[in-house]
Amino acid sequence: MGKPRDLANVVATGNILADGAVAPAELTGVTSTAAEINILDGVTATAAELNLLDGVTATTAELNYVDGVTSNVQTQMDTKAPVASPTFTGTVTGPTINASTALQIGGVAVTATAAELNKMDGVTVSASDINSVTSKAASLSDLSVTASAAELNYNDITTLGTSQASKTVTADANGDITLSEELKAKSYNETYVSLSAASSVTIDCETGNVFALTTGQNTTFVFSNPPASGTAYGFTLKLTAGGGHTITYPGSVDFAGGTAPDAPASGETDVLVFVTVDGGTNWYGALAIDAAG
């Protein structure tokens, strides 16, 4: 060839190069080496297929993310749950819980066994019902009640008694009650309190129902801690004179005729009774036995 010709011109005119070969110098503007051009050797892709890369901005690292993918990527993604607020269908299988992956609620590990949790199965009580039991349990705790469930059931009308043979009261499905033995009154013992001689002696109503005092000097009585108004309370006073001493009762005590009985003579014993129904605002007193000994 006499001079380099433009490759585009050769292609456009369909002219055949005279010597049947093209030297690099004959390709105007082409700077590729033979090695670079030979990279296309064996390429069977069409122009349309090569043009698929037109506009691709992915990096090598980004393209390598699909390295090893053997199926449709979108299909695989469709089977994955989103990280936030997933909606599941079917049965969800959770991991096995062990000491290192304990189930937690509010950051607190749940230590109850499956059997213990299943005790709630079928429970229909409301939160207020449970809170009521808790409140009553606290009240029992304040009273230092330590009764077991079995002992509490002894008071159940259908299970009264420590065993089937000892039941004294039974009830049928209709609510009819049967007594297996006659009812007997339980004996009642009064609490006895011995008082110490002093010029002022307090009778504490919370400590007993029967009080005894042998005077050692002139004595003034004080009545304290009666039950609240509306609850009747009474006590007995066994008063022995240790000498010729005067006795003064609280001004709230009303004796028959408005006058307190005489103090017992030295060495004698009087028995007096006192009753109140209004929290000690008013006491009713009477000499039950005069000069008993």
C-alpha positions in Angstrom: 0.0 0.0 0.0 1.4 3.4 -1.0 0.1 5.3 2.0 -1.9 4.6 5.2 -5.6 4.5 4.6 -8.3 5.2 7.1 -9.8 1.9 8.3 -13.2 3.3 8.3 -12.8 4.3 4.7 -11.7 0.8 3.8 -14.7 -0.7 5.6 -17.1 1.8 4.1 -16.0 1.3 0.5 -15.5 -2.4 0.7 -12.1 -2.1 -1.0 -9.7 -4.9 -0.5 -6.2 -4.1 0.6 -3.8 -4.7 -2.2 -1.4 -6.8 -0.2 -4.1 -8.6 1.8 -2.7 -7.4 5.1 -3.0 -4.3 7.2 -0.1 -2.9 9.0 -0.7 -0.9 12.2 0.7 2.1 10.5 -2.1 1.8 7.9 -4.9 2.2 10.7 -5.2 5.9 11.2 -5.8 6.8 14.9 -5.5 3.2 16.2 -3.1 3.0 19.2 -3.9 -0.5 20.4 -1.1 -3.1 20.3 -1.4 -6.4 18.6 -1.7 -8.1 22.0 -4.6 -5.8 23.0 -6.4 -6.4 19.7 -5.9 -10.2 20.1 -8.0 -10.1 23.3 -11.0 -10.1 20.9 -9.8 -13.3 19.3 -12.5 -16.0 19.9 -15.1 -13.5 21.1 -18.5 -14.6 19.7 -20.7 -12.0 21.5 -22.8 -9.8 19.3 -22.7 -6.1 19.3 -26.0 -6.1 21.3 -24.5 -8.4 23.9 -21.4 -6.3 24.2 -23.5 -3.1 24.5 -25.1 -4.6 27.7 -22.0 -3.3 29.5 -22.7 0.2 28.2 -23.4 2.4 31.2 -22.3 -0.1 33.8 -20.8 1.7 36.8 -20.4 -1.3 39.2 -16.9 -1.8 40.6 -15.0 -5.1 40.3 -15.9 -5.8 44.0 -19.6 -5.1 43.4 -19.6 -7.5 40.4 -17.8 -10.1 42.4 -20.8 -10.2 44.8 -22.5 -12.4 42.4 -19.5 -14.8 42.1 -20.7 -18.3 42.8 -24.5 -17.5 42.5 -26.1 -20.5 41.0 -29.8 -19.4 40.8 -32.0 -16.4 40.3 -30.9 -13.7 42.9 -34.4 -12.1 43.2 -36.0 -15.5 43.9 -33.5 -16.1 46.7 -34.2 -12.6 48.1 -38.0 -13.2 48.0 -37.6 -16.1 50.5 -35.7 -13.9 53.1 -37.5 -12.1 56.0 -36.8 -8.4 56.4 -34.7 -7.3 59.4 -37.4 -4.9 60.7 -41.0 -6.0 61.5 -41.2 -9.2 59.5 -44.6 -10.9 58.9 -44.4 -14.7 59.1 -46.8 -17.2 57.7 -46.8 -20.9 58.7 -44.9 -22.2 61.7 -41.8 -20.4 63.0 -39.1 -22.6 64.5 -37.1 -20.9 67.2 -33.6 -21.9 68.5 -33.2 -24.3 71.4 -32.9 -22.3 74.7 -30.0 -23.1 76.9 -28.0 -21.4 79.6 -26.1 -19.2 77.2 -29.2 -18.1 75.2 -31.8 -17.9 78.0 -35.2 -16.5 77.1 -35.5 -13.0 78.4 -38.4 -10.6 79.0 -37.5 -7.0 79.5 -33.9 -8.0 79.9 -34.6 -10.5 82.7 -33.9 -14.2 82.1 -37.0 -16.5 82.4 -36.1 -19.4 84.7 -39.5 -21.1 84.9 -39.7 -24.6 83.4 -42.1 -25.5 80.7 -44.2 -27.4 83.2 -44.4 -24.3 85.4 -45.3 -22.1 82.5 -48.0 -24.6 81.4 -49.7 -24.1 84.8 -51.1 -20.9 83.2 -52.7 -23.0 80.4 -56.5 -22.5 80.6 -56.3 -19.8 83.3 -59.1 -17.4 82.8 -58.7 -15.1 85.9 -58.3 -11.5 85.3 -55.4 -9.3 86.4 -57.6 -7.8 89.1 -58.4 -11.3 90.4 -54.7 -12.1 90.7 -54.0 -8.8 92.4 -56.8 -9.5 94.9 -55.1 -12.7 95.8 -51.8 -10.9 96.1 -53.4 -8.3 98.4 -55.0 -11.0 100.6 -51.7 -12.9 100.7 -50.0 -9.8 101.9 -52.6 -9.4 104.7 -52.1 -13.0 105.8 -48.3 -12.3 105.8 -48.9 -9.3 108.1 -50.7 -11.7 110.5 -47.8 -14.2 110.3 -50.1 -16.8 108.8 -48.1 -19.8 107.5 -50.9 -22.2 106.7 -50.5 -24.6 103.8 -53.0 -25.1 101.0 -54.1 -28.3 102.6 -54.7 -26.6 105.9 -56.6 -23.8 104.3 -58.8 -26.4 102.6 -59.8 -27.8 106.0 -62.1 -24.7 106.2 -63.7 -25.5 102.8 -67.2 -26.7 103.5 -66.7 -29.7 101.2 -63.4 -30.8 102.8 -63.7 -29.6 106.4 -61.5 -31.8 108.6 -58.0 -33.2 108.4 -59.2 -36.3 106.5 -62.3 -37.9 105.0 -63.0 -39.7 108.2 -62.8 -36.6 110.3 -65.1 -34.4 108.3 -67.8 -33.0 110.5 -69.5 -31.0 107.7 -70.2 -32.1 104.2 -72.1 -30.6 101.3 -73.7 -32.2 98.2 -74.1 -30.8 94.7 -77.3 -29.1 95.7 -75.6 -27.2 98.6 -77.4 -29.2 101.3 -75.2 -29.5 104.4 -74.9 -32.6 106.5 -73.4 -32.7 110.1 -71.7 -36.0 110.9 -71.8 -35.3 114.6 -73.5 -32.9 117.1 -72.1 -29.4 117.4 -70.2 -28.7 120.7 -69.3 -25.4 122.1 -65.6 -24.9 122.5 -64.2 -24.1 125.9 -63.1 -20.5 126.3 -60.4 -19.5 128.8 -60.0 -15.9 130.0 -56.5 -14.4 130.0 -55.4 -13.7 133.6 -53.1 -10.8 134.3 -51.5 -10.2 137.7 -50.9 -6.5 138.3 -48.1 -5.0 140.4 -48.9 -2.7 143.3 -48.3 1.0 142.7 -49.9 4.4 143.3 -51.1 4.4 139.7 -52.0 1.0 138.1 -52.9 0.6 134.4 -55.3 -2.1 133.2 -54.3 -2.7 129.6 -57.4 -4.2 127.9 -55.2 -5.7 125.1 -53.4 -8.0 127.6 -56.3 -9.9 129.1 -59.8 -10.1 130.6 -59.2 -11.0 134.2 -56.9 -8.8 136.4 -55.8 -9.2 140.0 -54.1 -6.7 142.3 -53.1 -6.6 145.9 -52.7 -3.0 146.9 -49.6 -1.7 148.6 -50.7 1.9 149.0 -53.5 4.2 147.9 -54.2 3.3 144.3 -55.6 5.1 141.2 -56.6 2.9 138.3 -56.2 3.8 134.6 -58.0 1.8 131.8 -56.2 1.7 128.5 -56.5 0.2 125.0 -60.1 -0.8 124.9 -61.4 -2.1 121.5 -62.9 0.4 119.0 -66.5 1.7 119.5 -69.1 -0.9 118.5 -67.1 -3.8 119.9 -68.1 -5.0 123.3 -65.4 -5.6 125.9 -65.5 -6.5 129.5 -63.0 -7.5 132.3 -63.1 -8.7 135.8 -61.0 -7.2 138.6 -60.0 -9.2 141.7 -59.0 -6.5 144.2 -57.3 -7.4 147.5 -56.5 -4.7 150.0 -52.9 -5.0 151.4 -53.9 -2.4 154.0 -56.3 0.4 154.6 -55.9 1.9 151.2 -58.2 4.2 149.1 -59.2 3.2 145.6 -59.9 5.7 142.8 -61.4 4.6 139.4 -61.4 6.5 136.1 -64.0 9.3 135.8 -65.5 7.4 132.8 -66.7 4.6 135.0 -70.5 4.7 135.9 -71.4 2.8 139.0 -74.9 2.1 140.2 -76.2 5.2 142.0 -73.3 7.2 140.6 -71.0 6.2 143.5 -68.0 3.8 143.5 -68.2 1.0 146.0 -66.1 1.2 149.1 -62.6 -0.2 148.9 -62.2 -3.6 150.5 -61.0 -3.6 154.1 -57.5 -4.6 154.8 -57.1 -8.3 154.0 -60.4 -8.6 152.2 -61.0 -9.3 148.5 -63.7 -7.7 146.3 -64.6 -8.8 142.8 -65.7 -6.1 140.3 -66.7 -6.2 136.7 -66.4 -3.5 134.0 -68.0 -3.3 130.5 -67.7 -0.8 127.6 -69.3 -0.8 124.1 -68.1 2.6 122.9 -64.3 2.3 122.9 -63.9 3.3 126.6 -65.7 6.5 126.4 -68.1 5.1 129.0 -67.5 2.2 131.3 -70.2 0.4 133.4 -68.9 -0.9 136.7 -70.4 -3.1 139.3 -69.3 -4.8 142.6 -70.0 -8.5 141.9 -68.6 -10.0 145.2 -68.0 -8.0 148.4 -65.5 -9.1 151.0 -64.9 -12.5 149.4 -62.1 -13.4 151.8 
